[in-house]
């Protein structure tokens, strides 16, 4: 039986390789941040665009690299803030040798406002995750 009976020859251009991540074929889109832009705004913009495109359910989109690390940090942010608040409570409890005085030493939210004012005036950098933890602890405990 001749090969031409069940096949045909056609010249086309195809990619040399097919990229995979695990067992799935992938396409990678990269982006760089504009000067002064934040990674959070870029991630929100990409997610907004992804929702506007109306991708079918069979196409999955995920971040890699620093954007993925950023999303992982935001997912665990409440753990960091809670841990920071507990640490501040323990340190103040040891300092004042009391269980109740860490709660009563300063009016609530005054310390958080002061910390944010200090950071905006003298910080000289973006409002980072570490700054968020510190100012939240100041807001929670008021110190």
Residue pairs with C-beta under 8 A, 6 or more apart in sequence:
18 25
19 25
19 26
19 27
19 28
20 26
28 64
31 42
31 46
33 39
33 42
38 126
39 66
39 67
39 70
40 70
40 74
42 67
43 63
43 67
43 70
43 71
46 63
46 67
50 61
55 61
62 68
63 70
63 71
73 129
77 129
77 132
80 129
80 133
81 132
81 133
81 136
81 137
81 140
84 133
84 134
84 136
84 137
85 136
85 137
85 140
85 141
87 137
88 102
88 137
88 138
88 140
88 141
88 143
89 102
89 103
89 141
92 101
92 102
92 105
92 141
92 143
93 99
93 101
93 102
96 102
96 105
102 141
102 143
103 141
105 142
105 143
106 141
106 142
106 143
107 142
108 139
108 140
108 141
108 142
109 139
109 142
110 142
111 138
111 139
111 141
111 142
111 143
112 135
112 136
112 138
112 139
112 140
112 142
113 139
114 138
115 134
115 135
115 138
115 139
116 135
119 127
119 131
119 135
123 131
